[in-house]
């Protein structure tokens, strides 16, 4: 399955350790581009204007029957409605279990007091007029993040495999509001340095 894109209507580049968001109308495609390679995004989406209906990793994996999602799979909400369809994906390598890095996690594992992706997205929620207390960990799609499971149950974070210019295309199946934090966690979550991601919105062809 390959995206058929029409006119580019919006583009923004989001630097590492920064957040942003936007709205994509039904039928439009959001292309998320790894500009320099090996960069992860914590990506959240809700039904436009309604944070009570949010993207749900668990229901998406349940509905698709697997935790590694492919082109053609739909990303489902907590009400099992389709928010997005993956129409093109250059790596098909993402973490789909939900959850964010956070200030608490940085204190525990990095011994610093820096902000994490959850803190950043909470600020985006506020900026977009939503109560940040409504942000759900299960709604986080860790785009381009590599997590492997071993046969004995170990959970291992490894370097992203994206090359410069790799992307994933998400076609909106309803009007969707999205929010993102471009992760600043050091290697191995990201490459040797956190780098920007680009977000492009296209009309249908």
Backbone as CSV, one residue per row, in Angstrom:
resi,resn,N_x,N_y,N_z,CA_x,CA_y,CA_z,C_x,C_y,C_z
1,UNK,0.854,-1.191,0.000,0.000,0.000,0.000,0.887,1.238,0.000
2,UNK,0.658,2.148,-0.924,1.474,3.348,-1.036,0.585,4.571,-1.022
3,UNK,1.020,5.607,-0.313,0.239,6.827,-0.246,0.130,7.482,-1.616
4,UNK,-1.038,8.022,-1.908,-1.233,8.883,-3.064,-1.562,10.260,-2.509
5,UNK,-0.602,11.167,-2.614,-0.720,12.448,-1.941,-1.084,13.547,-2.924
6,UNK,-1.900,14.464,-2.437,-2.252,15.636,-3.211,-1.405,16.833,-2.803
7,UNK,-2.031,17.987,-2.725,-1.340,19.236,-2.429,-0.860,19.277,-0.987
8,UNK,0.373,19.749,-0.809,0.904,19.990,0.525,0.246,21.252,1.083
9,UNK,-0.420,21.124,2.243,-1.159,22.263,2.790,-0.528,22.824,4.062
10,UNK,0.312,22.060,4.725,0.957,22.563,5.936,2.230,21.790,6.192
11,UNK,3.239,22.460,6.679,4.473,21.791,7.075,5.052,22.495,8.289
12,UNK,5.602,21.717,9.196,6.308,22.287,10.335,7.435,21.355,10.735
13,UNK,8.526,21.950,11.150,9.668,21.202,11.666,9.721,21.423,13.173
14,UNK,9.797,20.330,13.922,9.793,20.392,15.379,11.156,19.921,15.875
15,UNK,11.804,20.768,16.638,13.133,20.451,17.139,13.050,19.448,18.289
16,UNK,14.136,18.733,18.519,14.202,17.824,19.659,13.988,18.591,20.956
17,UNK,13.339,17.929,21.913,12.998,18.511,23.210,11.958,19.614,23.065
18,UNK,11.168,19.547,21.992,10.102,20.511,21.758,8.832,19.760,21.392
19,UNK,7.709,20.465,21.517,6.425,19.873,21.168,5.657,20.740,20.204
20,UNK,4.641,20.152,19.605,3.766,20.888,18.707,2.506,20.064,18.498
21,UNK,1.649,20.528,17.623,0.419,19.803,17.324,-0.306,20.442,16.164
22,UNK,-1.436,19.857,15.819,-2.224,20.368,14.713,-3.486,19.552,14.539
23,UNK,-4.224,19.870,13.502,-5.448,19.150,13.162,-5.375,18.701,11.715
24,UNK,-5.753,17.453,11.483,-5.798,16.872,10.143,-7.241,16.466,9.872
25,UNK,-7.773,16.912,8.745,-9.150,16.611,8.399,-9.264,15.228,7.764
26,UNK,-10.444,14.632,7.866,-10.685,13.311,7.303,-10.270,13.273,5.841
27,UNK,-9.480,12.257,5.488,-8.996,12.087,4.128,-7.633,12.682,3.877
28,UNK,-7.216,13.644,4.705,-5.871,14.191,4.577,-4.850,13.203,5.137
29,UNK,-3.590,13.389,4.745,-2.501,12.534,5.211,-1.473,13.361,5.959
30,UNK,-1.077,12.866,7.120,0.026,13.438,7.880,1.263,12.586,7.634
31,UNK,2.278,13.188,7.061,3.569,12.507,6.848,4.537,12.971,7.940
32,UNK,5.110,12.007,8.658,6.066,12.289,9.727,7.434,11.832,9.232
33,UNK,8.364,12.777,9.112,9.652,12.539,8.460,10.782,12.643,9.473
34,UNK,11.636,11.640,9.488,12.851,11.676,10.297,13.927,12.384,9.467
35,UNK,14.189,13.628,9.785,15.021,14.478,8.936,16.455,13.970,8.858
36,UNK,17.053,13.639,10.006,18.461,13.249,10.031,18.679,11.779,10.373
37,UNK,17.605,11.071,10.757,17.722,9.658,11.080,17.856,9.391,12.569
38,UNK,17.373,8.210,12.980,17.497,7.710,14.354,16.890,8.660,15.397
39,UNK,15.699,9.193,15.079,15.027,10.103,16.000,13.613,9.607,16.290
40,UNK,13.229,9.656,17.552,11.945,9.128,18.014,10.974,10.269,18.311
41,UNK,9.687,10.012,18.065,8.613,10.929,18.438,7.646,10.227,19.374
42,UNK,7.214,10.941,20.413,6.067,10.509,21.219,4.847,11.225,20.644
43,UNK,3.942,10.459,20.050,2.869,11.005,19.215,1.523,10.606,19.800
44,UNK,0.664,11.589,20.003,-0.648,11.384,20.609,-1.704,11.968,19.674
45,UNK,-2.861,11.320,19.586,-3.938,11.887,18.779,-5.285,11.603,19.418
46,UNK,-6.216,12.526,19.178,-7.567,12.444,19.717,-8.558,12.804,18.611
47,UNK,-9.804,12.421,18.806,-10.865,12.935,17.951,-10.866,14.449,18.066
48,UNK,-10.993,15.142,16.938,-10.874,16.602,16.969,-11.770,17.210,18.053
49,UNK,-11.122,17.955,18.952,-11.854,18.668,19.980,-12.375,17.834,21.123
50,UNK,-12.068,16.523,21.146,-12.659,15.641,22.151,-11.600,14.727,22.758
51,UNK,-10.907,15.182,23.815,-9.851,14.359,24.402,-10.353,13.119,25.112
52,UNK,-11.685,12.962,25.246,-12.208,11.733,25.845,-12.159,10.559,24.866
53,UNK,-11.974,10.840,23.570,-11.754,9.767,22.591,-10.350,9.926,22.036
54,UNK,-9.485,8.980,22.386,-8.063,9.102,22.111,-7.542,7.811,21.480
55,UNK,-6.453,7.962,20.748,-5.768,6.797,20.189,-5.368,5.853,21.311
56,UNK,-5.561,4.553,21.092,-5.313,3.543,22.116,-4.443,2.433,21.543
57,UNK,-3.204,2.321,22.041,-2.275,1.297,21.555,-2.801,-0.113,21.794
58,UNK,-3.391,-0.342,22.969,-3.827,-1.695,23.319,-4.956,-2.142,22.404
59,UNK,-5.962,-1.303,22.213,-7.069,-1.672,21.336,-6.619,-1.815,19.881
60,UNK,-5.624,-1.004,19.472,-5.113,-1.130,18.109,-4.434,-2.476,17.908
61,UNK,-3.599,-2.881,18.855,-2.946,-4.187,18.743,-3.966,-5.320,18.822
62,UNK,-4.936,-5.190,19.690,-5.991,-6.192,19.814,-6.752,-6.324,18.497
63,UNK,-7.117,-5.182,17.919,-7.917,-5.201,16.697,-7.125,-5.746,15.508
64,UNK,-5.826,-5.425,15.446,-5.011,-5.884,14.309,-4.451,-7.282,14.531
65,UNK,-4.465,-7.747,15.784,-3.971,-9.087,16.078,-2.470,-9.183,16.190
66,UNK,-1.789,-8.034,16.300,-0.330,-8.040,16.439,0.114,-6.691,16.997
67,UNK,1.314,-6.660,17.545,1.841,-5.408,18.075,2.790,-4.726,17.100
68,UNK,3.177,-5.402,16.024,3.954,-4.762,14.962,2.983,-4.397,13.848
69,UNK,2.705,-3.115,13.710,1.694,-2.662,12.766,2.311,-2.425,11.398
70,UNK,1.505,-2.652,10.369,1.965,-2.618,8.984,1.147,-1.607,8.180
71,UNK,1.614,-1.337,6.948,0.816,-0.556,6.010,-0.546,-1.216,5.827
72,UNK,-1.575,-0.412,5.867,-2.941,-0.912,5.768,-3.634,-1.076,7.101
73,UNK,-2.867,-1.132,8.200,-3.472,-1.233,9.524,-4.095,0.099,9.923
74,UNK,-5.163,0.013,10.686,-5.815,1.208,11.205,-5.460,1.393,12.673
75,UNK,-5.235,2.636,13.053,-4.964,2.987,14.442,-6.289,3.361,15.090
76,UNK,-6.654,2.634,16.133,-7.988,2.720,16.716,-8.011,3.547,18.000
77,UNK,-9.187,4.105,18.270,-9.398,4.868,19.495,-9.818,3.946,20.627
78,UNK,-9.986,4.516,21.812,-10.480,3.757,22.956,-11.919,3.296,22.764
79,UNK,-12.602,3.825,21.754,-13.940,3.344,21.399,-13.908,2.457,20.155
80,UNK,-12.686,2.035,19.754,-12.472,1.157,18.594,-12.928,1.780,17.281
81,UNK,-12.908,3.103,17.224,-13.123,3.815,15.964,-11.772,4.083,15.318
82,UNK,-11.738,4.072,13.993,-10.486,4.310,13.266,-10.151,5.800,13.268
83,UNK,-8.971,6.120,13.776,-8.440,7.476,13.695,-7.572,7.654,12.459
84,UNK,-6.699,6.688,12.211,-5.730,6.765,11.113,-5.640,5.419,10.403
85,UNK,-5.178,5.454,9.160,-4.707,4.277,8.443,-3.255,4.517,8.046
86,UNK,-2.394,3.535,8.311,-1.006,3.622,7.854,-0.985,3.313,6.358
87,UNK,-0.651,4.312,5.550,-0.672,4.117,4.101,0.718,3.946,3.501
88,UNK,1.755,4.335,4.218,3.134,4.128,3.763,4.019,4.182,4.994
89,UNK,5.026,3.342,5.032,5.886,3.281,6.214,7.231,2.716,5.778
90,UNK,8.251,3.531,5.821,9.549,3.135,5.287,10.328,2.191,6.197
91,UNK,9.920,2.067,7.454,10.644,1.157,8.342,9.740,0.118,9.008
92,UNK,8.461,0.443,9.219,7.544,-0.432,9.982,8.192,-0.860,11.294
93,UNK,8.871,0.079,11.926,9.581,-0.206,13.177,9.266,0.907,14.175
94,UNK,8.343,0.602,15.084,7.895,1.571,16.079,7.573,0.810,17.360
95,UNK,7.585,1.530,18.487,7.146,0.911,19.734,5.670,1.211,19.929
96,UNK,4.888,0.162,20.171,3.432,0.296,20.176,2.813,-0.031,21.528
97,UNK,3.613,-0.013,22.594,3.100,-0.368,23.908,2.616,0.798,24.734
98,UNK,2.819,2.031,24.247,2.390,3.206,24.984,3.420,3.654,26.004
99,UNK,3.175,4.810,26.602,4.038,5.348,27.650,4.992,6.408,27.134
100,UNK,5.366,7.294,28.030,6.229,8.434,27.720,7.454,8.434,28.626
101,UNK,8.552,9.021,28.148,9.562,9.457,29.102,9.006,10.689,29.821
102,UNK,9.592,11.044,30.955,9.044,12.103,31.799,10.141,12.650,32.708
103,UNK,9.822,13.745,33.385,10.770,14.274,34.368,11.076,13.214,35.434
104,UNK,10.033,12.499,35.863,10.242,11.451,36.864,11.205,10.386,36.355
105,UNK,11.033,9.989,35.078,11.911,8.970,34.509,13.341,9.480,34.372
106,UNK,13.497,10.747,34.006,14.845,11.304,33.882,15.535,11.359,35.249
107,UNK,14.781,11.692,36.294,15.368,11.685,37.633,15.829,10.285,38.015
108,UNK,14.991,9.295,37.703,15.288,7.924,38.128,16.441,7.302,37.337
109,UNK,16.420,7.493,36.013,17.359,6.747,35.167,18.542,7.572,34.661
110,UNK,18.397,8.903,34.620,19.478,9.753,34.099,20.079,10.660,35.160
111,UNK,19.460,10.673,36.339,19.946,11.500,37.438,19.990,12.979,37.053
112,UNK,18.955,13.434,36.334,18.831,14.864,36.055,17.375,15.276,36.237
113,UNK,17.147,16.576,36.174,15.817,17.113,36.443,15.191,17.687,35.175
114,UNK,15.591,17.149,34.018,15.071,17.657,32.757,13.645,17.200,32.488
115,UNK,13.000,17.902,31.574,11.646,17.561,31.181,11.665,16.385,30.207
116,UNK,10.611,15.587,30.270,10.454,14.484,29.339,9.306,14.735,28.386
117,UNK,9.015,13.741,27.553,7.984,13.899,26.526,6.595,14.087,27.135
118,UNK,6.315,13.396,28.237,5.000,13.593,28.848,4.807,15.046,29.273
119,UNK,5.815,15.637,29.893,5.727,17.029,30.327,5.515,17.962,29.125
120,UNK,6.224,17.688,28.048,6.098,18.509,26.847,4.698,18.410,26.259
121,UNK,4.166,17.192,26.155,2.837,17.030,25.565,1.762,17.598,26.488
122,UNK,1.948,17.529,27.782,1.002,18.179,28.691,0.920,19.674,28.400
123,UNK,2.063,20.296,28.088,2.050,21.714,27.738,1.319,21.953,26.417
124,UNK,1.496,21.043,25.452,0.772,21.178,24.187,-0.731,21.047,24.420
125,UNK,-1.127,20.100,25.279,-2.537,19.988,25.657,-3.061,21.330,26.159
126,UNK,-2.344,21.944,27.094,-2.770,23.234,27.640,-2.876,24.281,26.544
127,UNK,-1.868,24.352,25.682,-1.851,25.346,24.603,-3.029,25.171,23.656
128,UNK,-3.503,23.919,23.496,-4.614,23.647,22.591,-5.973,23.675,23.301
129,UNK,-5.950,24.045,24.586,-7.194,24.224,25.324,-7.740,22.989,25.992
130,UNK,-6.898,21.950,26.157,-7.337,20.706,26.788,-6.729,20.572,28.179
131,UNK,-7.428,19.842,29.031,-6.937,19.561,30.376,-5.833,18.510,30.283
132,UNK,-4.594,18.826,30.685,-3.508,17.840,30.570,-3.725,16.592,31.413
133,UNK,-4.611,16.672,32.406,-4.913,15.485,33.206,-5.613,14.409,32.377
134,UNK,-6.123,14.778,31.204,-6.794,13.813,30.332,-5.824,13.046,29.436
135,UNK,-4.549,13.429,29.438,-3.556,12.720,28.627,-3.392,11.297,29.136
136,UNK,-3.462,10.328,28.226,-3.402,8.905,28.571,-2.084,8.284,28.101
137,UNK,-1.416,7.540,28.987,-0.172,6.875,28.589,-0.388,5.885,27.450
138,UNK,-1.561,5.238,27.433,-1.837,4.238,26.405,-2.045,4.878,25.033
139,UNK,-2.165,6.208,24.991,-2.400,6.877,23.715,-1.111,7.284,23.018
140,UNK,0.039,6.983,23.619,1.315,7.386,23.030,1.807,6.339,22.025
141,UNK,1.987,6.767,20.788,2.579,5.964,19.721,4.026,6.419,19.605
142,UNK,4.969,5.543,19.960,6.392,5.894,19.950,6.957,5.644,18.550
143,UNK,6.777,6.631,17.706,7.141,6.499,16.292,8.659,6.455,16.144
144,UNK,9.124,5.498,15.356,10.531,5.246,15.028,11.337,4.661,16.191
145,UNK,10.709,4.321,17.305,11.439,3.774,18.453,11.589,2.264,18.323
146,UNK,12.761,1.755,18.642,13.041,0.319,18.571,12.995,-0.294,19.966
147,UNK,12.064,-1.213,20.175,12.003,-2.018,21.387,11.834,-3.469,20.957
148,UNK,12.708,-4.322,21.426,12.640,-5.742,21.089,12.352,-6.571,22.335
149,UNK,11.577,-7.610,22.140,11.229,-8.531,23.218,11.994,-9.836,23.016
150,UNK,12.670,-10.307,24.063,13.396,-11.557,23.972,12.480,-12.721,24.346
151,UNK,12.830,-13.950,23.957,11.982,-15.094,24.301,11.763,-15.289,25.795
152,UNK,12.713,-14.836,26.624,12.545,-15.002,28.072,11.817,-13.823,28.715
153,UNK,11.293,-12.911,27.867,10.467,-11.826,28.373,11.177,-10.514,28.614
154,UNK,12.445,-10.427,28.281,13.166,-9.164,28.485,12.703,-8.130,27.464
155,UNK,12.702,-6.898,27.893,12.246,-5.749,27.099,13.460,-4.874,26.845
156,UNK,13.925,-4.783,25.581,15.209,-4.154,25.285,15.023,-2.984,24.326
157,UNK,15.435,-1.785,24.769,15.459,-0.622,23.890,16.762,-0.626,23.110
158,UNK,16.645,-0.454,21.793,17.814,-0.420,20.922,17.725,0.798,20.012
159,UNK,18.796,1.081,19.301,18.844,2.267,18.448,17.761,2.229,17.370
160,UNK,17.166,3.382,17.051,16.249,3.430,15.904,16.968,3.031,14.618
161,UNK,16.212,2.520,13.670,16.806,2.080,12.404,16.553,3.062,11.272
162,UNK,15.877,4.165,11.551,15.547,5.107,10.487,16.786,5.776,9.921
163,UNK,16.733,5.986,8.591,17.743,6.749,7.874,17.189,8.148,7.594
164,UNK,18.052,9.114,7.270,17.557,10.447,6.943,16.500,10.399,5.827
165,UNK,15.373,11.032,6.066,14.307,11.082,5.072,13.272,9.984,5.191
166,UNK,13.488,8.961,6.028,12.461,7.937,6.228,11.213,8.567,6.847
167,UNK,10.055,7.966,6.549,8.805,8.567,7.023,7.735,7.512,7.222
168,UNK,6.679,7.927,7.917,5.442,7.161,8.012,4.307,8.089,7.592
169,UNK,3.366,7.567,6.806,2.192,8.315,6.373,0.959,7.794,7.092
170,UNK,0.202,8.717,7.691,-1.035,8.404,8.391,-2.181,9.151,7.717
171,UNK,-3.130,8.409,7.162,-4.324,9.030,6.570,-5.418,9.120,7.628
172,UNK,-5.967,10.303,7.800,-6.991,10.511,8.822,-8.311,9.881,8.390
173,UNK,-8.906,9.085,9.280,-10.198,8.460,9.025,-11.341,9.223,9.704
174,UNK,-10.995,10.260,10.444,-11.944,11.237,10.992,-11.130,12.510,11.171
175,UNK,-11.750,13.592,11.560,-10.992,14.794,11.887,-10.224,14.536,13.175
176,UNK,-8.900,14.693,13.117,-8.019,14.289,14.213,-7.156,15.470,14.661
177,UNK,-7.067,15.639,15.972,-6.098,16.556,16.562,-4.905,15.733,17.044
178,UNK,-3.696,16.154,16.670,-2.502,15.412,17.066,-1.565,16.324,17.869
179,UNK,-0.810,15.704,18.751,0.193,16.379,19.556,1.453,15.521,19.561
180,UNK,2.605,16.175,19.641,3.857,15.423,19.581,4.901,16.044,20.493
181,UNK,5.774,15.192,21.008,7.030,15.626,21.602,8.152,14.924,20.855
182,UNK,9.098,15.695,20.342,10.272,15.103,19.695,11.279,14.795,20.806
183,UNK,11.520,13.518,21.001,12.185,13.022,22.215,13.637,13.497,22.313
184,UNK,14.026,13.863,23.534,15.407,14.284,23.782,16.172,13.288,24.646
185,UNK,15.590,12.100,24.879,16.315,11.088,25.655,17.577,10.692,24.882
186,UNK,18.711,10.586,25.570,19.955,10.275,24.854,19.984,8.835,24.338
187,UNK,21.020,8.545,23.574,21.244,7.195,23.059,21.073,6.183,24.202
188,UNK,20.318,5.058,24.020,19.997,4.459,22.751,18.572,4.735,22.279
189,UNK,17.780,5.443,23.044,16.411,5.703,22.575,16.460,6.418,21.244
190,UNK,17.274,7.458,21.159,17.562,8.146,19.908,19.001,7.837,19.504
191,UNK,19.442,8.430,18.416,20.822,8.238,17.997,21.787,8.986,18.914
192,UNK,22.969,9.331,18.375,23.986,9.943,19.230,23.638,11.368,19.637
193,UNK,22.654,11.970,18.944,22.165,13.283,19.377,20.712,13.421,18.915
194,UNK,19.845,13.990,19.742,18.462,14.216,19.315,18.409,15.247,18.188
195,UNK,17.520,15.004,17.231,17.432,15.824,16.022,15.967,16.095,15.674
196,UNK,15.687,17.006,14.738,14.294,17.384,14.473,13.539,16.360,13.643
197,UNK,12.221,16.490,13.690,11.309,15.768,12.809,10.465,16.786,12.051
198,UNK,9.998,16.381,10.874,9.143,17.251,10.062,7.757,16.624,9.944
199,UNK,6.738,17.466,9.965,5.340,17.039,9.899,4.679,17.767,8.732
200,UNK,4.223,16.994,7.732,3.612,17.565,6.544,2.191,17.048,6.387
201,UNK,1.261,17.953,6.090,-0.132,17.585,5.871,-0.474,17.750,4.399
202,UNK,-1.077,16.709,3.808,-1.413,16.701,2.393,-2.906,16.492,2.197
203,UNK,-3.446,17.181,1.200,-4.798,16.895,0.750,-4.814,15.550,0.022
204,UNK,-5.996,14.911,-0.078,-6.092,13.704,-0.909,-5.749,14.032,-2.365
205,UNK,-5.208,13.059,-3.079,-4.871,13.271,-4.488,-6.137,13.410,-5.322
